[in-house]
Amino acid sequence: MLAGVASLWGQPSPITTDRPAFTNSSVVVPGGSLQVENGLQITTALGQRTVDGPESLVVFGLTDATELRFYGSGL
């Protein structure tokens, strides 16, 4: 049993992304982790095509309760 528990130690936690919308997740990235998200949105309405992006989000977990977020968008 100890070998099974030891094999789980250090395994990454499941991530919670902010996609498909570019909103803030209620889950904090674990301390010491880096999460990078990129996206592109294409909308067609009334014969007009709009491209929004690329949008990028970089999240660094400082602690298990605090994270730094860096947003960027372009085009």
PyMOL Python script that loads the backbone (N, CA, C, O; Angstrom):
from pymol import cmd

cmd.read_pdbstr("""\
ATOM      1  N   MET A   1       0.816  -1.189   0.000  1.00  0.00           N
ATOM      2  CA  MET A   1       0.000   0.000   0.000  1.00  0.00           C
ATOM      3  C   MET A   1       0.860   1.253   0.000  1.00  0.00           C
ATOM      4  O   MET A   1       0.542   2.227  -0.683  1.00  0.00           O
ATOM      5  N   LEU A   2       1.948   1.234   0.761  1.00  0.00           N
ATOM      6  CA  LEU A   2       2.832   2.404   0.790  1.00  0.00           C
ATOM      7  C   LEU A   2       3.438   2.681  -0.574  1.00  0.00           C
ATOM      8  O   LEU A   2       3.628   3.839  -0.944  1.00  0.00           O
ATOM      9  N   ALA A   3       3.745   1.624  -1.329  1.00  0.00           N
ATOM     10  CA  ALA A   3       4.302   1.821  -2.667  1.00  0.00           C
ATOM     11  C   ALA A   3       3.283   2.505  -3.574  1.00  0.00           C
ATOM     12  O   ALA A   3       3.648   3.347  -4.394  1.00  0.00           O
ATOM     13  N   GLY A   4       2.009   2.147  -3.429  1.00  0.00           N
ATOM     14  CA  GLY A   4       0.959   2.779  -4.227  1.00  0.00           C
ATOM     15  C   GLY A   4       0.798   4.246  -3.891  1.00  0.00           C
ATOM     16  O   GLY A   4       0.628   5.073  -4.787  1.00  0.00           O
ATOM     17  N   VAL A   5       0.851   4.578  -2.610  1.00  0.00           N
ATOM     18  CA  VAL A   5       0.751   5.980  -2.182  1.00  0.00           C
ATOM     19  C   VAL A   5       1.990   6.742  -2.631  1.00  0.00           C
ATOM     20  O   VAL A   5       1.883   7.881  -3.085  1.00  0.00           O
ATOM     21  N   ALA A   6       3.151   6.136  -2.513  1.00  0.00           N
ATOM     22  CA  ALA A   6       4.393   6.796  -2.916  1.00  0.00           C
ATOM     23  C   ALA A   6       4.403   7.085  -4.411  1.00  0.00           C
ATOM     24  O   ALA A   6       4.959   8.094  -4.844  1.00  0.00           O
ATOM     25  N   SER A   7       3.789   6.201  -5.206  1.00  0.00           N
ATOM     26  CA  SER A   7       3.776   6.437  -6.648  1.00  0.00           C
ATOM     27  C   SER A   7       2.879   7.621  -7.018  1.00  0.00           C
ATOM     28  O   SER A   7       3.073   8.240  -8.065  1.00  0.00           O
ATOM     29  N   LEU A   8       1.910   7.937  -6.178  1.00  0.00           N
ATOM     30  CA  LEU A   8       1.034   9.087  -6.438  1.00  0.00           C
ATOM     31  C   LEU A   8       1.670  10.399  -6.006  1.00  0.00           C
ATOM     32  O   LEU A   8       1.267  11.465  -6.473  1.00  0.00           O
ATOM     33  N   TRP A   9       2.651  10.335  -5.126  1.00  0.00           N
ATOM     34  CA  TRP A   9       3.303  11.550  -4.643  1.00  0.00           C
ATOM     35  C   TRP A   9       4.017  12.239  -5.790  1.00  0.00           C
ATOM     36  O   TRP A   9       4.776  11.600  -6.519  1.00  0.00           O
ATOM     37  N   GLY A  10       3.790  13.505  -5.957  1.00  0.00           N
ATOM     38  CA  GLY A  10       4.439  14.246  -7.025  1.00  0.00           C
ATOM     39  C   GLY A  10       3.675  14.226  -8.339  1.00  0.00           C
ATOM     40  O   GLY A  10       4.104  14.860  -9.302  1.00  0.00           O
ATOM     41  N   GLN A  11       2.549  13.512  -8.405  1.00  0.00           N
ATOM     42  CA  GLN A  11       1.745  13.508  -9.624  1.00  0.00           C
ATOM     43  C   GLN A  11       1.044  14.841  -9.760  1.00  0.00           C
ATOM     44  O   GLN A  11       0.572  15.384  -8.762  1.00  0.00           O
ATOM     45  N   PRO A  12       0.959  15.391 -10.973  1.00  0.00           N
ATOM     46  CA  PRO A  12       0.302  16.685 -11.154  1.00  0.00           C
ATOM     47  C   PRO A  12      -1.195  16.591 -10.882  1.00  0.00           C
ATOM     48  O   PRO A  12      -1.829  15.566 -11.130  1.00  0.00           O
ATOM     49  N   SER A  13      -1.740  17.688 -10.366  1.00  0.00           N
ATOM     50  CA  SER A  13      -3.181  17.768 -10.123  1.00  0.00           C
ATOM     51  C   SER A  13      -3.888  18.029 -11.441  1.00  0.00           C
ATOM     52  O   SER A  13      -3.293  18.600 -12.356  1.00  0.00           O
ATOM     53  N   PRO A  14      -5.149  17.621 -11.557  1.00  0.00           N
ATOM     54  CA  PRO A  14      -5.905  17.963 -12.762  1.00  0.00           C
ATOM     55  C   PRO A  14      -6.023  19.480 -12.871  1.00  0.00           C
ATOM     56  O   PRO A  14      -6.208  20.160 -11.862  1.00  0.00           O
ATOM     57  N   ILE A  15      -5.919  20.010 -14.070  1.00  0.00           N
ATOM     58  CA  ILE A  15      -6.008  21.451 -14.244  1.00  0.00           C
ATOM     59  C   ILE A  15      -7.439  21.858 -14.525  1.00  0.00           C
ATOM     60  O   ILE A  15      -8.239  21.065 -15.021  1.00  0.00           O
ATOM     61  N   THR A  16      -7.752  23.101 -14.202  1.00  0.00           N
ATOM     62  CA  THR A  16      -9.049  23.685 -14.503  1.00  0.00           C
ATOM     63  C   THR A  16      -8.776  24.899 -15.370  1.00  0.00           C
ATOM     64  O   THR A  16      -8.285  25.919 -14.886  1.00  0.00           O
ATOM     65  N   THR A  17      -9.092  24.790 -16.640  1.00  0.00           N
ATOM     66  CA  THR A  17      -8.818  25.889 -17.560  1.00  0.00           C
ATOM     67  C   THR A  17      -9.948  26.901 -17.546  1.00  0.00           C
ATOM     68  O   THR A  17     -11.040  26.622 -17.052  1.00  0.00           O
ATOM     69  N   ASP A  18      -9.681  28.070 -18.087  1.00  0.00           N
ATOM     70  CA  ASP A  18     -10.670  29.132 -18.171  1.00  0.00           C
ATOM     71  C   ASP A  18     -11.392  29.098 -19.511  1.00  0.00           C
ATOM     72  O   ASP A  18     -12.143  30.021 -19.826  1.00  0.00           O
ATOM     73  N   ARG A  19     -11.182  28.068 -20.295  1.00  0.00           N
ATOM     74  CA  ARG A  19     -11.789  27.968 -21.614  1.00  0.00           C
ATOM     75  C   ARG A  19     -13.121  27.273 -21.541  1.00  0.00           C
ATOM     76  O   ARG A  19     -13.329  26.505 -20.601  1.00  0.00           O
ATOM     77  N   PRO A  20     -14.051  27.484 -22.471  1.00  0.00           N
ATOM     78  CA  PRO A  20     -13.898  28.202 -23.719  1.00  0.00           C
ATOM     79  C   PRO A  20     -14.001  29.714 -23.565  1.00  0.00           C
ATOM     80  O   PRO A  20     -13.561  30.438 -24.458  1.00  0.00           O
ATOM     81  N   ALA A  21     -14.551  30.210 -22.495  1.00  0.00           N
ATOM     82  CA  ALA A  21     -14.602  31.663 -22.293  1.00  0.00           C
ATOM     83  C   ALA A  21     -13.303  32.117 -21.650  1.00  0.00           C
ATOM     84  O   ALA A  21     -12.554  31.305 -21.108  1.00  0.00           O
ATOM     85  N   PHE A  22     -13.040  33.402 -21.711  1.00  0.00           N
ATOM     86  CA  PHE A  22     -11.823  33.950 -21.116  1.00  0.00           C
ATOM     87  C   PHE A  22     -12.208  34.561 -19.777  1.00  0.00           C
ATOM     88  O   PHE A  22     -12.142  35.778 -19.601  1.00  0.00           O
ATOM     89  N   THR A  23     -12.612  33.711 -18.832  1.00  0.00           N
ATOM     90  CA  THR A  23     -13.054  34.152 -17.519  1.00  0.00           C
ATOM     91  C   THR A  23     -12.128  33.591 -16.459  1.00  0.00           C
ATOM     92  O   THR A  23     -11.265  32.765 -16.758  1.00  0.00           O
ATOM     93  N   ASN A  24     -12.297  34.030 -15.236  1.00  0.00           N
ATOM     94  CA  ASN A  24     -11.461  33.550 -14.146  1.00  0.00           C
ATOM     95  C   ASN A  24     -12.035  32.279 -13.552  1.00  0.00           C
ATOM     96  O   ASN A  24     -13.223  32.216 -13.235  1.00  0.00           O
ATOM     97  N   SER A  25     -11.198  31.273 -13.402  1.00  0.00           N
ATOM     98  CA  SER A  25     -11.604  30.016 -12.793  1.00  0.00           C
ATOM     99  C   SER A  25     -11.688  30.190 -11.282  1.00  0.00           C
ATOM    100  O   SER A  25     -10.984  31.024 -10.712  1.00  0.00           O
ATOM    101  N   SER A  26     -12.540  29.412 -10.636  1.00  0.00           N
ATOM    102  CA  SER A  26     -12.646  29.467  -9.179  1.00  0.00           C
ATOM    103  C   SER A  26     -11.610  28.556  -8.509  1.00  0.00           C
ATOM    104  O   SER A  26     -11.519  28.507  -7.283  1.00  0.00           O
ATOM    105  N   VAL A  27     -10.833  27.836  -9.325  1.00  0.00           N
ATOM    106  CA  VAL A  27      -9.812  26.926  -8.812  1.00  0.00           C
ATOM    107  C   VAL A  27      -8.441  27.552  -9.018  1.00  0.00           C
ATOM    108  O   VAL A  27      -8.138  28.047 -10.103  1.00  0.00           O
ATOM    109  N   VAL A  28      -7.614  27.531  -7.981  1.00  0.00           N
ATOM    110  CA  VAL A  28      -6.268  28.106  -8.041  1.00  0.00           C
ATOM    111  C   VAL A  28      -5.287  27.064  -8.563  1.00  0.00           C
ATOM    112  O   VAL A  28      -5.359  25.894  -8.190  1.00  0.00           O
ATOM    113  N   VAL A  29      -4.361  27.496  -9.434  1.00  0.00           N
ATOM    114  CA  VAL A  29      -3.300  26.613  -9.929  1.00  0.00           C
ATOM    115  C   VAL A  29      -2.417  26.233  -8.739  1.00  0.00           C
ATOM    116  O   VAL A  29      -2.050  27.115  -7.963  1.00  0.00           O
ATOM    117  N   PRO A  30      -2.066  24.966  -8.565  1.00  0.00           N
ATOM    118  CA  PRO A  30      -1.250  24.543  -7.422  1.00  0.00           C
ATOM    119  C   PRO A  30       0.084  25.284  -7.355  1.00  0.00           C
ATOM    120  O   PRO A  30       0.663  25.634  -8.383  1.00  0.00           O
ATOM    121  N   GLY A  31       0.562  25.517  -6.138  1.00  0.00           N
ATOM    122  CA  GLY A  31       1.828  26.215  -5.926  1.00  0.00           C
ATOM    123  C   GLY A  31       2.970  25.569  -6.686  1.00  0.00           C
ATOM    124  O   GLY A  31       3.115  24.347  -6.676  1.00  0.00           O
ATOM    125  N   GLY A  32       3.788  26.393  -7.350  1.00  0.00           N
ATOM    126  CA  GLY A  32       4.922  25.899  -8.112  1.00  0.00           C
ATOM    127  C   GLY A  32       4.574  25.422  -9.505  1.00  0.00           C
ATOM    128  O   GLY A  32       5.453  24.966 -10.236  1.00  0.00           O
ATOM    129  N   SER A  33       3.303  25.515  -9.892  1.00  0.00           N
ATOM    130  CA  SER A  33       2.869  25.049 -11.217  1.00  0.00           C
ATOM    131  C   SER A  33       2.743  26.223 -12.182  1.00  0.00           C
ATOM    132  O   SER A  33       2.501  27.359 -11.774  1.00  0.00           O
ATOM    133  N   LEU A  34       2.909  25.930 -13.452  1.00  0.00           N
ATOM    134  CA  LEU A  34       2.746  26.914 -14.518  1.00  0.00           C
ATOM    135  C   LEU A  34       1.720  26.363 -15.500  1.00  0.00           C
ATOM    136  O   LEU A  34       1.849  25.237 -15.980  1.00  0.00           O
ATOM    137  N   GLN A  35       0.700  27.164 -15.794  1.00  0.00           N
ATOM    138  CA  GLN A  35      -0.344  26.760 -16.729  1.00  0.00           C
ATOM    139  C   GLN A  35      -0.431  27.813 -17.830  1.00  0.00           C
ATOM    140  O   GLN A  35      -0.526  29.006 -17.544  1.00  0.00           O
ATOM    141  N   VAL A  36      -0.399  27.376 -19.086  1.00  0.00           N
ATOM    142  CA  VAL A  36      -0.458  28.280 -20.232  1.00  0.00           C
ATOM    143  C   VAL A  36      -1.657  27.900 -21.083  1.00  0.00           C
ATOM    144  O   VAL A  36      -1.831  26.735 -21.440  1.00  0.00           O
ATOM    145  N   GLU A  37      -2.489  28.894 -21.408  1.00  0.00           N
ATOM    146  CA  GLU A  37      -3.662  28.685 -22.259  1.00  0.00           C
ATOM    147  C   GLU A  37      -3.592  29.652 -23.428  1.00  0.00           C
ATOM    148  O   GLU A  37      -3.209  30.810 -23.264  1.00  0.00           O
ATOM    149  N   ASN A  38      -3.960  29.179 -24.594  1.00  0.00           N
ATOM    150  CA  ASN A  38      -4.004  30.016 -25.796  1.00  0.00           C
ATOM    151  C   ASN A  38      -5.310  29.733 -26.520  1.00  0.00           C
ATOM    152  O   ASN A  38      -5.835  28.621 -26.459  1.00  0.00           O
ATOM    153  N   GLY A  39      -5.833  30.746 -27.207  1.00  0.00           N
ATOM    154  CA  GLY A  39      -7.078  30.530 -27.920  1.00  0.00           C
ATOM    155  C   GLY A  39      -7.288  31.549 -29.026  1.00  0.00           C
ATOM    156  O   GLY A  39      -6.615  32.576 -29.104  1.00  0.00           O
ATOM    157  N   LEU A  40      -8.250  31.222 -29.877  1.00  0.00           N
ATOM    158  CA  LEU A  40      -8.627  32.057 -31.012  1.00  0.00           C
ATOM    159  C   LEU A  40     -10.120  31.876 -31.201  1.00  0.00           C
ATOM    160  O   LEU A  40     -10.610  30.746 -31.208  1.00  0.00           O
ATOM    161  N   GLN A  41     -10.850  32.972 -31.353  1.00  0.00           N
ATOM    162  CA  GLN A  41     -12.286  32.885 -31.559  1.00  0.00           C
ATOM    163  C   GLN A  41     -12.650  33.501 -32.900  1.00  0.00           C
ATOM    164  O   GLN A  41     -12.259  34.628 -33.203  1.00  0.00           O
ATOM    165  N   ILE A  42     -13.402  32.752 -33.700  1.00  0.00           N
ATOM    166  CA  ILE A  42     -13.874  33.243 -34.992  1.00  0.00           C
ATOM    167  C   ILE A  42     -15.396  33.262 -34.942  1.00  0.00           C
ATOM    168  O   ILE A  42     -16.030  32.239 -34.684  1.00  0.00           O
ATOM    169  N   THR A  43     -15.976  34.433 -35.191  1.00  0.00           N
ATOM    170  CA  THR A  43     -17.423  34.607 -35.149  1.00  0.00           C
ATOM    171  C   THR A  43     -17.910  35.080 -36.505  1.00  0.00           C
ATOM    172  O   THR A  43     -17.320  35.979 -37.104  1.00  0.00           O
ATOM    173  N   THR A  44     -18.988  34.472 -36.992  1.00  0.00           N
ATOM    174  CA  THR A  44     -19.607  34.903 -38.244  1.00  0.00           C
ATOM    175  C   THR A  44     -21.050  35.296 -37.953  1.00  0.00           C
ATOM    176  O   THR A  44     -21.829  34.493 -37.440  1.00  0.00           O
ATOM    177  N   ALA A  45     -21.403  36.540 -38.284  1.00  0.00           N
ATOM    178  CA  ALA A  45     -22.766  37.019 -38.085  1.00  0.00           C
ATOM    179  C   ALA A  45     -23.094  38.016 -39.193  1.00  0.00           C
ATOM    180  O   ALA A  45     -22.301  38.910 -39.490  1.00  0.00           O
ATOM    181  N   LEU A  46     -24.254  37.857 -39.794  1.00  0.00           N
ATOM    182  CA  LEU A  46     -24.722  38.760 -40.853  1.00  0.00           C
ATOM    183  C   LEU A  46     -23.702  38.890 -41.980  1.00  0.00           C
ATOM    184  O   LEU A  46     -23.519  39.974 -42.534  1.00  0.00           O
ATOM    185  N   GLY A  47     -23.035  37.781 -42.319  1.00  0.00           N
ATOM    186  CA  GLY A  47     -22.076  37.787 -43.408  1.00  0.00           C
ATOM    187  C   GLY A  47     -20.724  38.391 -43.056  1.00  0.00           C
ATOM    188  O   GLY A  47     -19.844  38.467 -43.914  1.00  0.00           O
ATOM    189  N   GLN A  48     -20.544  38.815 -41.828  1.00  0.00           N
ATOM    190  CA  GLN A  48     -19.274  39.399 -41.375  1.00  0.00           C
ATOM    191  C   GLN A  48     -18.520  38.371 -40.535  1.00  0.00           C
ATOM    192  O   GLN A  48     -19.097  37.728 -39.658  1.00  0.00           O
ATOM    193  N   ARG A  49     -17.243  38.226 -40.810  1.00  0.00           N
ATOM    194  CA  ARG A  49     -16.402  37.317 -40.022  1.00  0.00           C
ATOM    195  C   ARG A  49     -15.491  38.162 -39.136  1.00  0.00           C
ATOM    196  O   ARG A  49     -14.815  39.076 -39.611  1.00  0.00           O
ATOM    197  N   THR A  50     -15.484  37.845 -37.856  1.00  0.00           N
ATOM    198  CA  THR A  50     -14.650  38.545 -36.880  1.00  0.00           C
ATOM    199  C   THR A  50     -13.693  37.553 -36.253  1.00  0.00           C
ATOM    200  O   THR A  50     -14.103  36.487 -35.796  1.00  0.00           O
ATOM    201  N   VAL A  51     -12.417  37.905 -36.231  1.00  0.00           N
ATOM    202  CA  VAL A  51     -11.406  37.064 -35.595  1.00  0.00           C
ATOM    203  C   VAL A  51     -10.930  37.778 -34.338  1.00  0.00           C
ATOM    204  O   VAL A  51     -10.473  38.920 -34.393  1.00  0.00           O
ATOM    205  N   ASP A  52     -11.042  37.103 -33.221  1.00  0.00           N
ATOM    206  CA  ASP A  52     -10.602  37.654 -31.942  1.00  0.00           C
ATOM    207  C   ASP A  52      -9.467  36.786 -31.424  1.00  0.00           C
ATOM    208  O   ASP A  52      -9.670  35.624 -31.073  1.00  0.00           O
ATOM    209  N   GLY A  53      -8.286  37.353 -31.381  1.00  0.00           N
ATOM    210  CA  GLY A  53      -7.177  36.571 -30.863  1.00  0.00           C
ATOM    211  C   GLY A  53      -5.901  36.863 -31.617  1.00  0.00           C
ATOM    212  O   GLY A  53      -5.901  37.725 -32.497  1.00  0.00           O
ATOM    213  N   PRO A  54      -4.851  36.202 -31.318  1.00  0.00           N
ATOM    214  CA  PRO A  54      -4.798  35.156 -30.311  1.00  0.00           C
ATOM    215  C   PRO A  54      -4.871  35.742 -28.897  1.00  0.00           C
ATOM    216  O   PRO A  54      -4.390  36.847 -28.643  1.00  0.00           O
ATOM    217  N   GLU A  55      -5.473  34.993 -28.000  1.00  0.00           N
ATOM    218  CA  GLU A  55      -5.533  35.362 -26.593  1.00  0.00           C
ATOM    219  C   GLU A  55      -4.697  34.359 -25.815  1.00  0.00           C
ATOM    220  O   GLU A  55      -4.777  33.154 -26.054  1.00  0.00           O
ATOM    221  N   SER A  56      -3.910  34.853 -24.902  1.00  0.00           N
ATOM    222  CA  SER A  56      -3.045  33.980 -24.107  1.00  0.00           C
ATOM    223  C   SER A  56      -3.225  34.291 -22.628  1.00  0.00           C
ATOM    224  O   SER A  56      -3.457  35.435 -22.238  1.00  0.00           O
ATOM    225  N   LEU A  57      -3.114  33.259 -21.826  1.00  0.00           N
ATOM    226  CA  LEU A  57      -3.172  33.384 -20.375  1.00  0.00           C
ATOM    227  C   LEU A  57      -2.066  32.513 -19.807  1.00  0.00           C
ATOM    228  O   LEU A  57      -1.973  31.325 -20.118  1.00  0.00           O
ATOM    229  N   VAL A  58      -1.230  33.112 -18.972  1.00  0.00           N
ATOM    230  CA  VAL A  58      -0.173  32.378 -18.278  1.00  0.00           C
ATOM    231  C   VAL A  58      -0.454  32.523 -16.783  1.00  0.00           C
ATOM    232  O   VAL A  58      -0.560  33.638 -16.272  1.00  0.00           O
ATOM    233  N   VAL A  59      -0.573  31.400 -16.092  1.00  0.00           N
ATOM    234  CA  VAL A  59      -0.883  31.413 -14.662  1.00  0.00           C
ATOM    235  C   VAL A  59       0.227  30.670 -13.928  1.00  0.00           C
ATOM    236  O   VAL A  59       0.562  29.538 -14.276  1.00  0.00           O
ATOM    237  N   PHE A  60       0.798  31.319 -12.905  1.00  0.00           N
ATOM    238  CA  PHE A  60       1.838  30.703 -12.086  1.00  0.00           C
ATOM    239  C   PHE A  60       1.332  30.619 -10.652  1.00  0.00           C
ATOM    240  O   PHE A  60       0.947  31.631 -10.066  1.00  0.00           O
ATOM    241  N   GLY A  61       1.330  29.416 -10.087  1.00  0.00           N
ATOM    242  CA  GLY A  61       0.895  29.227  -8.707  1.00  0.00           C
ATOM    243  C   GLY A  61       2.010  29.578  -7.741  1.00  0.00           C
ATOM    244  O   GLY A  61       3.042  28.908  -7.702  1.00  0.00           O
ATOM    245  N   LEU A  62       1.801  30.639  -6.954  1.00  0.00           N
ATOM    246  CA  LEU A  62       2.792  31.019  -5.934  1.00  0.00           C
ATOM    247  C   LEU A  62       2.688  30.096  -4.723  1.00  0.00           C
ATOM    248  O   LEU A  62       3.692  29.570  -4.241  1.00  0.00           O
ATOM    249  N   THR A  63       1.468  29.907  -4.240  1.00  0.00           N
ATOM    250  CA  THR A  63       1.168  28.965  -3.157  1.00  0.00           C
ATOM    251  C   THR A  63      -0.075  28.200  -3.589  1.00  0.00           C
ATOM    252  O   THR A  63      -0.567  28.390  -4.701  1.00  0.00           O
ATOM    253  N   ASP A  64      -0.580  27.345  -2.725  1.00  0.00           N
ATOM    254  CA  ASP A  64      -1.800  26.618  -3.074  1.00  0.00           C
ATOM    255  C   ASP A  64      -3.041  27.505  -2.987  1.00  0.00           C
ATOM    256  O   ASP A  64      -4.141  27.052  -3.302  1.00  0.00           O
ATOM    257  N   ALA A  65      -2.881  28.764  -2.564  1.00  0.00           N
ATOM    258  CA  ALA A  65      -4.019  29.681  -2.466  1.00  0.00           C
ATOM    259  C   ALA A  65      -3.790  30.991  -3.222  1.00  0.00           C
ATOM    260  O   ALA A  65      -4.669  31.853  -3.227  1.00  0.00           O
ATOM    261  N   THR A  66      -2.622  31.160  -3.862  1.00  0.00           N
ATOM    262  CA  THR A  66      -2.297  32.417  -4.543  1.00  0.00           C
ATOM    263  C   THR A  66      -1.653  32.127  -5.886  1.00  0.00           C
ATOM    264  O   THR A  66      -0.810  31.238  -6.004  1.00  0.00           O
ATOM    265  N   GLU A  67      -2.060  32.891  -6.908  1.00  0.00           N
ATOM    266  CA  GLU A  67      -1.481  32.716  -8.235  1.00  0.00           C
ATOM    267  C   GLU A  67      -1.278  34.069  -8.909  1.00  0.00           C
ATOM    268  O   GLU A  67      -1.959  35.045  -8.596  1.00  0.00           O
ATOM    269  N   LEU A  68      -0.334  34.107  -9.835  1.00  0.00           N
ATOM    270  CA  LEU A  68      -0.112  35.285 -10.680  1.00  0.00           C
ATOM    271  C   LEU A  68      -0.695  34.980 -12.052  1.00  0.00           C
ATOM    272  O   LEU A  68      -0.490  33.892 -12.590  1.00  0.00           O
ATOM    273  N   ARG A  69      -1.429  35.951 -12.624  1.00  0.00           N
ATOM    274  CA  ARG A  69      -2.047  35.767 -13.949  1.00  0.00           C
ATOM    275  C   ARG A  69      -1.543  36.855 -14.886  1.00  0.00           C
ATOM    276  O   ARG A  69      -1.505  38.033 -14.530  1.00  0.00           O
ATOM    277  N   PHE A  70      -1.159  36.445 -16.087  1.00  0.00           N
ATOM    278  CA  PHE A  70      -0.710  37.359 -17.127  1.00  0.00           C
ATOM    279  C   PHE A  70      -1.562  37.134 -18.365  1.00  0.00           C
ATOM    280  O   PHE A  70      -1.572  36.037 -18.924  1.00  0.00           O
ATOM    281  N   TYR A  71      -2.279  38.171 -18.796  1.00  0.00           N
ATOM    282  CA  TYR A  71      -3.141  38.090 -19.981  1.00  0.00           C
ATOM    283  C   TYR A  71      -2.471  38.776 -21.159  1.00  0.00           C
ATOM    284  O   TYR A  71      -1.675  39.698 -20.981  1.00  0.00           O
ATOM    285  N   GLY A  72      -2.792  38.329 -22.342  1.00  0.00           N
ATOM    286  CA  GLY A  72      -2.325  38.997 -23.540  1.00  0.00           C
ATOM    287  C   GLY A  72      -3.242  38.695 -24.704  1.00  0.00           C
ATOM    288  O   GLY A  72      -3.708  37.565 -24.849  1.00  0.00           O
ATOM    289  N   SER A  73      -3.506  39.679 -25.528  1.00  0.00           N
ATOM    290  CA  SER A  73      -4.300  39.455 -26.734  1.00  0.00           C
ATOM    291  C   SER A  73      -3.732  40.309 -27.850  1.00  0.00           C
ATOM    292  O   SER A  73      -3.078  41.322 -27.600  1.00  0.00           O
ATOM    293  N   GLY A  74      -3.980  39.902 -29.056  1.00  0.00           N
ATOM    294  CA  GLY A  74      -3.425  40.636 -30.187  1.00  0.00           C
ATOM    295  C   GLY A  74      -4.203  40.409 -31.462  1.00  0.00           C
ATOM    296  O   GLY A  74      -5.259  39.776 -31.465  1.00  0.00           O
ATOM    297  N   LEU A  75      -3.676  40.922 -32.518  1.00  0.00           N
ATOM    298  CA  LEU A  75      -4.195  40.919 -33.886  1.00  0.00           C
ATOM    299  C   LEU A  75      -4.852  42.195 -34.213  1.00  0.00           C
ATOM    300  O   LEU A  75      -5.348  42.366 -35.327  1.00  0.00           O
TER     301      LEU A  75
END
""", "prot")
cmd.dss("prot")
cmd.show_as("cartoon", "prot")
cmd.util.cbc("prot")
cmd.orient("prot")
